[in-house]
Amino acid sequence: MHSTLRTRRSPNTHKSPRATQTATAAITAALLAVALTACGGDSDNDDTGGTDGGAKESAASVQLPKLDGQTLEVAAVWTGPEQDNFTKVLEEFEKRTGAKVNFVPTGNNTSTFLGTKIEGGKPPDVAFLPQVGVLHQFAEKGWLKDVGPDAQAQLDKNFSAGWKDLGAFEGKQYGIYVKAANKSLVWYNTAAFEAAGVTEAPTTWKEFIATAQTLSDAGSPAVSIGGADGWTLTDWFENVYLSQAGPEKYDQLATHEIKWTDPSVKDALTTLAELWGKDDLIAGGRSGALQTEFPKSVTQTFSGDAPAGMVFEGDFVTANINADTEAKVGTDAKVFPFPAVGDQAPVVSGGDVAVALKDGKGAQALLTFLASTDAAEIWAAQGGFLSPNKAMDQATYKDDVTRGIAKALLAAGDDFRFDMSDQAPAAFGGTAGIGEWKDLQDFLRNPSDVAGAQKKLESDAAKAYKSS
């Protein structure tokens, strides 16, 4: 089926550039004020409501049905620490309802995995989709179940209009964005910065490249890049593009209203090449980056004999820092906003949307719980998680840095830009080994071929949008 360009537009694209720039400036200021000054932030704060995964009984905000004897299946992309943290939420749901919940990892090709399950007649009860474009495609195919009245009540009470709109399609509510991400963050190793004599976090792209060179000259691998996972490279591009080209162009490229051969794309790729084209600034060089998966890009920044100085990615980096390194968020590991390439620093958000793929009381009960403050607070207490739930107790976040990032995201209201690749058809923006993921990996391999990268990106985008 063919969808109109409008159905793939982020619900926030009606915001004027001036409004978006004002919100962006406020978010950036909040991040600089809160995250960078959280020197004493302890990843094991005692005042966060605890980290044992149990909800506060007196604060239970949602009533759930008894589901004794029922077994539900939940599918999501998470593995390792992220899966372990989510398991705490499922355990509480099991405790309250009597149901048993089995978790199934989808792998990076979520749409393919779920599509095969659905067409085979064995879909999971609930799935988390990492791309809004996949939600649109699944809704068009009739694979998604409407959000029920109890889940809708939690959604209306706890989420802003922008986040609700992201989970809707053609006027119907299908999903709940229970996990958000601020994808405009650079995490840094404070010891590496101190050893190189870097005393201030860079705020512009020019300063960022200069900081990377200073780190490299001092003997530290400067920037760790998880290029084996193509989605990380799309996040690099989106932040540079949003800051340099501006929100209107960003919205147009996100919906393929302008082509990837547009001069604005050339400018963004040329900017990226200032980093990607210098092997001495990348941990392991370009070839090493292309063999580095996202979790390793984090661990090689905060552990080992020669840790890298910086790693770019979202707030969820803290889950890997906490689980896989000895570094403490807020002391050994700090964060600054993605540097401004143009007039404003970018703020790109992402998220995972929970949808029901089966009818029944169990799937709707789980959606209701996931939309509640109870579930959000359990998840937040584990670390490596950010919620767009505006009613949850912010004190439950595991550390001061994450708390500051969450505050900044909520401060944005609905003036944010959603991950561009996640808005695209999965064949272009959400599948390993093809489309944008593969094209940007090829560009990382050869950053001098800007024109070739543009041509390939446009060819793959045109095919994907035409068939969606």
ROZA-475959 format. One line per 8 residues: number of its first residue (from 1); for each residue x, y, z of C-alpha. Coordinates in Angstrom, 1 decimal, m for minus. Layout:
NUM = X:Y:Z ~ ...
This chain:
1 = 0.0:0.0:0.0 ~ 1.1:3.5:m0.6 ~ 1.0:6.0:2.2 ~ 0.9:9.7:1.7 ~ 3.9:11.8:2.7 ~ 1.8:13.4:5.4 ~ 1.3:10.1:7.2 ~ 5.0:9.7:7.6
9 = 5.5:13.2:9.0 ~ 6.5:13.7:12.6 ~ 3.6:15.3:14.5 ~ 6.0:18.0:15.5 ~ 6.8:19.3:12.0 ~ 4.1:22.0:12.2 ~ 6.3:23.8:14.8 ~ 7.9:26.9:13.4
17 = 11.8:26.9:13.3 ~ 11.7:29.8:15.7 ~ 9.7:27.8:18.3 ~ 11.9:24.8:17.8 ~ 15.1:26.9:18.1 ~ 13.8:28.4:21.4 ~ 13.1:25.0:22.8 ~ 16.4:23.7:21.6
25 = 18.3:26.5:23.3 ~ 16.4:25.8:26.5 ~ 17.1:22.1:26.4 ~ 20.8:22.7:25.7 ~ 21.1:25.1:28.6 ~ 19.4:22.7:30.9 ~ 21.7:19.9:29.9 ~ 24.8:22.0:30.3
33 = 23.5:23.3:33.7 ~ 22.4:20.0:35.1 ~ 24.4:17.2:33.4 ~ 27.8:18.9:33.4 ~ 27.6:20.0:37.0 ~ 26.6:16.6:38.3 ~ 30.1:15.9:39.5 ~ 28.9:14.2:42.6
41 = 26.2:12.3:40.9 ~ 26.1:8.8:42.3 ~ 24.8:5.9:40.2 ~ 23.5:4.3:43.4 ~ 21.6:7.2:44.9 ~ 19.7:6.2:48.0 ~ 16.9:8.8:47.4 ~ 15.7:7.4:44.2
49 = 13.0:5.1:45.5 ~ 15.3:2.1:45.4 ~ 16.6:m0.1:42.6 ~ 15.1:m3.4:43.5 ~ 12.5:m3.0:40.8 ~ 9.6:m3.0:43.3 ~ 6.9:m0.3:42.9 ~ 6.0:1.7:45.9
57 = 2.8:0.1:47.1 ~ 1.3:3.3:48.5 ~ 1.8:5.0:45.2 ~ 0.3:2.4:42.9 ~ m1.6:4.3:40.3 ~ m3.1:1.7:38.1 ~ m5.4:m1.2:38.7 ~ m4.8:m4.4:36.7
65 = m7.0:m7.5:36.1 ~ m6.1:m10.9:37.4 ~ m4.6:m13.0:34.7 ~ m3.8:m16.2:36.6 ~ m2.8:m19.0:34.3 ~ m2.2:m16.8:31.3 ~ 1.1:m16.7:29.4 ~ 2.1:m13.6:27.4
73 = 4.9:m13.1:25.0 ~ 6.7:m9.8:24.6 ~ 9.2:m9.0:21.9 ~ 11.7:m6.2:21.8 ~ 15.2:m5.4:20.4 ~ 16.8:m5.2:23.8 ~ 19.5:m7.6:25.0 ~ 22.0:m7.5:27.8
81 = 21.6:m4.8:30.4 ~ 18.6:m3.2:28.7 ~ 16.8:m6.5:28.7 ~ 17.7:m7.1:32.3 ~ 16.3:m3.7:33.3 ~ 13.0:m4.3:31.4 ~ 12.7:m7.7:33.1 ~ 12.2:m5.9:36.4
89 = 9.0:m4.2:34.9 ~ 7.7:m7.6:33.7 ~ 8.3:m9.2:37.0 ~ 6.2:m6.6:38.7 ~ 3.4:m7.1:36.1 ~ 3.5:m10.8:36.8 ~ 3.3:m10.2:40.6 ~ 0.3:m8.0:40.2
97 = m1.7:m10.1:37.7 ~ m0.6:m13.7:38.1 ~ 0.4:m13.9:34.5 ~ 3.6:m15.3:33.1 ~ 5.5:m13.2:30.6 ~ 8.1:m14.5:28.2 ~ 10.5:m12.1:26.6 ~ 11.7:m12.7:23.0
105 = 14.6:m10.6:21.5 ~ 13.8:m9.6:18.0 ~ 17.4:m8.8:16.8 ~ 18.1:m5.6:14.9 ~ 15.7:m6.4:12.0 ~ 12.6:m6.0:14.2 ~ 10.1:m5.5:11.4 ~ 11.3:m8.6:9.5
113 = 11.2:m10.7:12.7 ~ 7.8:m9.6:13.7 ~ 6.4:m9.7:10.1 ~ 7.4:m13.4:9.8 ~ 5.8:m14.2:13.2 ~ 2.6:m12.4:12.3 ~ 2.3:m14.0:8.8 ~ 3.0:m17.4:10.4
121 = 0.1:m16.9:12.8 ~ 2.2:m16.7:15.9 ~ 2.7:m13.1:16.8 ~ 3.7:m12.0:20.3 ~ 1.0:m10.5:22.4 ~ 2.9:m7.2:22.7 ~ 5.9:m5.9:20.8 ~ 8.1:m2.8:21.0
129 = 8.8:m1.1:17.7 ~ 11.9:1.0:17.5 ~ 10.7:2.9:14.4 ~ 7.5:4.9:14.0 ~ 7.7:4.1:10.2 ~ 7.2:0.4:11.2 ~ 4.2:1.3:13.2 ~ 2.7:3.0:10.2
137 = 3.4:0.0:8.0 ~ 2.0:m2.5:10.4 ~ m1.1:m0.4:10.9 ~ m1.7:m0.2:7.2 ~ m1.5:m4.0:7.0 ~ m4.0:m4.3:9.8 ~ m1.6:m6.0:12.1 ~ m2.0:m3.8:15.1
145 = m4.8:m3.7:17.7 ~ m6.3:m0.4:19.0 ~ m5.2:0.7:22.4 ~ m8.0:m0.2:24.8 ~ m9.9:2.2:27.1 ~ m7.8:1.5:30.3 ~ m4.5:2.0:28.5 ~ m5.9:5.1:26.7
153 = m6.8:6.5:30.1 ~ m3.2:6.1:31.3 ~ m1.9:7.5:28.1 ~ m4.1:10.6:28.3 ~ m3.1:11.2:31.9 ~ 0.6:10.7:31.6 ~ 1.8:11.7:28.2 ~ 1.9:14.9:26.1
161 = 0.1:15.3:22.8 ~ 3.3:14.9:20.8 ~ 4.1:11.5:22.2 ~ 0.5:10.3:21.8 ~ 0.5:11.4:18.2 ~ 3.7:9.4:17.5 ~ 1.8:6.2:18.5 ~ m1.2:7.0:16.4
169 = m1.9:6.4:12.7 ~ m4.8:7.8:10.6 ~ m6.7:8.9:13.7 ~ m6.4:5.7:15.7 ~ m4.2:5.1:18.7 ~ m2.1:1.9:18.3 ~ 0.9:2.5:20.4 ~ 2.4:3.9:23.6
177 = 5.9:5.4:23.6 ~ 6.9:4.2:27.0 ~ 10.7:4.4:26.4 ~ 12.2:7.6:25.0 ~ 15.8:8.6:24.2 ~ 17.7:11.8:23.9 ~ 20.0:11.0:21.0 ~ 21.9:14.3:21.1
185 = 24.5:13.5:23.8 ~ 28.3:13.0:23.9 ~ 29.7:11.0:26.8 ~ 33.2:11.6:27.9 ~ 35.9:9.9:30.1 ~ 36.9:12.6:32.7 ~ 40.3:11.0:33.3 ~ 41.1:11.2:29.5
193 = 40.0:14.8:29.4 ~ 42.1:15.7:32.5 ~ 45.2:13.9:31.1 ~ 44.9:15.8:27.8 ~ 44.4:19.1:29.7 ~ 40.8:19.6:28.3 ~ 39.0:21.7:30.9 ~ 35.8:22.7:29.0
201 = 33.3:20.6:27.0 ~ 33.1:21.7:23.4 ~ 29.9:23.4:22.4 ~ 30.5:23.8:18.6 ~ 31.5:21.3:15.9 ~ 34.8:23.2:15.4 ~ 35.6:22.9:19.1 ~ 34.6:19.3:19.1
209 = 37.1:18.4:16.3 ~ 39.7:20.5:18.1 ~ 39.0:18.6:21.4 ~ 39.3:15.3:19.5 ~ 42.7:16.3:18.1 ~ 43.9:17.4:21.6 ~ 42.9:14.0:23.0 ~ 44.6:12.2:20.1
217 = 47.8:14.3:20.5 ~ 47.9:13.4:24.2 ~ 47.8:9.7:23.3 ~ 44.1:8.8:23.8 ~ 41.9:7.4:21.1 ~ 39.6:10.4:20.7 ~ 36.2:9.2:19.6 ~ 34.7:5.8:19.9
225 = 32.2:4.9:17.0 ~ 30.0:1.9:17.0 ~ 30.0:1.6:13.2 ~ 29.2:m2.1:13.1 ~ 25.6:m1.1:14.1 ~ 24.5:1.2:11.2 ~ 21.8:2.8:13.3 ~ 24.5:4.7:15.3
233 = 25.7:6.3:12.1 ~ 22.2:7.5:11.2 ~ 22.2:9.2:14.6 ~ 25.5:11.0:13.8 ~ 24.1:12.2:10.5 ~ 20.7:13.3:11.9 ~ 22.3:15.5:14.6 ~ 24.7:17.2:12.2
241 = 21.9:17.6:9.6 ~ 19.4:19.1:12.0 ~ 21.8:21.6:13.4 ~ 23.3:22.6:10.0 ~ 20.3:22.5:7.7 ~ 17.6:23.4:10.2 ~ 14.3:21.9:11.3 ~ 12.4:22.6:8.0
249 = 14.9:20.8:5.9 ~ 15.1:18.0:8.4 ~ 11.3:17.5:8.2 ~ 11.5:17.5:4.4 ~ 14.3:15.0:4.2 ~ 12.5:12.8:6.8 ~ 9.5:12.5:4.6 ~ 11.5:12.4:1.3
257 = 10.0:15.7:0.1 ~ 13.6:16.6:m0.8 ~ 16.1:14.2:m2.2 ~ 19.3:12.9:m0.6 ~ 21.1:14.5:m3.5 ~ 20.1:17.9:m2.1 ~ 23.0:20.3:m1.3 ~ 22.1:20.3:2.4
265 = 22.9:16.5:2.5 ~ 26.2:17.2:0.8 ~ 27.0:19.8:3.5 ~ 26.2:17.4:6.3 ~ 28.2:14.5:4.9 ~ 31.1:16.9:4.3 ~ 30.9:18.0:7.9 ~ 30.9:14.3:9.1
273 = 33.9:13.6:6.9 ~ 35.9:16.1:9.0 ~ 35.8:13.5:11.8 ~ 35.2:10.2:9.9 ~ 37.9:11.0:7.4 ~ 40.7:11.2:10.1 ~ 41.7:7.7:11.3 ~ 43.8:9.2:14.1
281 = 40.7:10.7:15.7 ~ 38.7:7.4:15.7 ~ 39.3:4.5:18.1 ~ 40.7:1.8:15.9 ~ 40.5:4.0:12.9 ~ 37.7:3.6:10.3 ~ 38.2:m0.1:9.9 ~ 38.1:m0.6:13.7
289 = 34.9:1.5:14.0 ~ 33.2:m0.6:11.4 ~ 33.9:m3.7:13.5 ~ 32.8:m2.1:16.7 ~ 29.2:m2.8:17.9 ~ 27.4:m0.2:20.0 ~ 28.0:m1.8:23.4 ~ 31.7:m2.1:22.7
297 = 31.9:1.5:21.7 ~ 30.8:2.4:25.2 ~ 33.0:0.0:27.1 ~ 36.1:1.0:25.2 ~ 35.5:4.6:26.3 ~ 35.3:3.8:30.0 ~ 37.4:0.7:30.5 ~ 40.6:m0.9:29.4
305 = 44.2:0.2:29.3 ~ 43.7:2.9:26.7 ~ 40.1:4.1:26.9 ~ 38.8:6.5:24.3 ~ 37.9:10.0:25.3 ~ 34.4:10.3:23.9 ~ 31.5:8.3:22.6 ~ 28.3:9.7:21.0
313 = 24.9:8.2:21.7 ~ 21.8:8.6:23.7 ~ 20.9:8.5:27.4 ~ 20.8:4.7:27.2 ~ 24.6:4.7:27.3 ~ 24.3:4.7:31.0 ~ 22.9:1.1:31.0 ~ 26.2:m0.1:29.4
321 = 28.4:2.1:31.7 ~ 26.6:0.7:34.8 ~ 26.6:m2.9:33.7 ~ 29.8:m3.3:31.8 ~ 32.4:m0.9:33.3 ~ 33.6:0.2:36.7 ~ 33.0:3.9:35.8 ~ 30.6:6.0:37.8
329 = 28.1:8.2:35.9 ~ 28.6:11.7:37.0 ~ 32.2:11.3:38.1 ~ 34.2:9.1:35.7 ~ 31.6:9.4:33.0 ~ 30.1:12.8:32.2 ~ 28.0:14.1:29.3 ~ 27.6:17.2:27.1
337 = 25.1:18.1:24.4 ~ 25.9:17.3:20.8 ~ 27.9:20.3:19.5 ~ 26.2:22.9:17.4 ~ 27.2:22.7:13.7 ~ 24.9:25.6:12.8 ~ 23.3:28.3:14.9 ~ 21.7:25.8:17.4
345 = 22.7:22.6:19.0 ~ 20.5:19.7:17.8 ~ 18.0:17.8:19.9 ~ 17.0:14.5:18.3 ~ 14.7:12.2:20.2 ~ 13.9:8.5:19.7 ~ 11.9:5.9:21.4 ~ 10.3:2.5:21.5
353 = 6.5:2.2:21.1 ~ 4.6:m0.7:22.7 ~ 1.8:m2.2:20.5 ~ m0.6:m5.1:20.9 ~ m0.5:m7.7:18.1 ~ m3.1:m9.9:19.7 ~ m6.6:m9.3:21.0 ~ m7.3:m10.2:24.6
361 = m7.3:m9.0:28.2 ~ m3.6:m9.8:28.7 ~ m2.1:m7.7:26.0 ~ m4.3:m4.7:26.9 ~ m3.4:m5.1:30.6 ~ 0.3:m5.0:29.8 ~ m0.2:m1.9:27.7 ~ m2.1:m0.3:30.6
369 = 0.7:m1.1:33.0 ~ 3.4:0.1:30.6 ~ 1.6:3.5:30.3 ~ 1.4:3.9:34.0 ~ 3.8:5.8:36.3 ~ 4.3:2.6:38.3 ~ 6.1:0.9:35.4 ~ 8.0:4.0:34.4
377 = 9.4:4.4:38.0 ~ 10.4:0.8:38.2 ~ 12.3:1.1:34.9 ~ 13.8:4.4:35.8 ~ 15.3:3.0:39.0 ~ 17.3:0.5:37.0 ~ 19.2:3.1:35.0 ~ 19.8:3.5:31.2
385 = 16.2:4.5:30.7 ~ 14.3:7.7:29.9 ~ 10.6:8.1:30.0 ~ 8.3:10.6:28.3 ~ 5.8:10.0:31.1 ~ 5.4:13.5:32.5 ~ 3.6:12.3:35.7 ~ 6.2:9.9:37.0
393 = 8.4:10.8:40.0 ~ 11.6:12.1:38.6 ~ 13.4:11.2:41.9 ~ 13.3:7.5:40.8 ~ 16.0:8.0:38.1 ~ 19.1:6.2:39.1 ~ 21.5:9.1:38.9 ~ 21.6:12.9:38.7
401 = 22.8:13.0:35.2 ~ 19.9:10.9:33.8 ~ 17.6:13.0:35.9 ~ 18.9:16.1:34.3 ~ 18.5:14.7:30.8 ~ 15.0:13.6:31.6 ~ 14.1:17.1:32.8 ~ 15.5:18.6:29.6
409 = 13.5:16.2:27.4 ~ 10.2:17.0:29.3 ~ 11.1:20.7:29.1 ~ 10.9:20.4:25.3 ~ 7.2:19.7:25.4 ~ 6.3:18.8:21.9 ~ 9.0:21.0:20.3 ~ 11.4:18.1:19.4
417 = 12.5:16.4:16.3 ~ 12.1:12.6:16.2 ~ 14.8:10.3:14.8 ~ 14.7:10.7:11.0 ~ 15.6:7.1:10.1 ~ 12.9:5.8:12.5 ~ 10.3:7.8:10.5 ~ 11.4:6.1:7.2
425 = 10.2:2.8:5.8 ~ 12.1:0.0:7.5 ~ 13.7:m1.0:4.2 ~ 15.5:2.3:4.2 ~ 15.9:3.5:7.8 ~ 15.6:0.4:10.0 ~ 17.2:m2.7:8.6 ~ 20.7:m4.0:9.1
433 = 22.8:m4.5:6.0 ~ 20.7:m2.4:3.6 ~ 19.4:1.1:3.0 ~ 20.7:4.0:5.1 ~ 22.4:1.8:7.7 ~ 24.6:0.2:5.0 ~ 25.1:3.4:2.9 ~ 26.4:5.3:5.9
441 = 28.7:2.4:6.8 ~ 30.0:2.6:3.3 ~ 30.5:6.3:3.7 ~ 32.4:5.8:7.0 ~ 34.6:3.4:5.0 ~ 35.3:6.0:2.3 ~ 34.3:9.5:3.6 ~ 35.9:11.2:0.6
449 = 33.1:10.0:m1.7 ~ 30.3:12.4:m0.7 ~ 28.6:12.4:m4.1 ~ 28.6:8.6:m4.3 ~ 27.1:8.3:m0.9 ~ 24.4:10.8:m1.8 ~ 23.5:8.9:m5.0 ~ 23.3:5.6:m3.2
457 = 21.2:7.1:m0.3 ~ 18.8:8.6:m2.8 ~ 18.5:5.4:m4.8 ~ 17.7:3.4:m1.8 ~ 15.3:6.0:m0.3 ~ 13.4:6.3:m3.5 ~ 12.8:2.6:m3.8 ~ 11.7:2.2:m0.1
465 = 9.3:5.2:m0.1 ~ 7.8:4.1:m3.4 ~ 7.0:0.6:m2.2 ~ 5.8:1.6:1.3
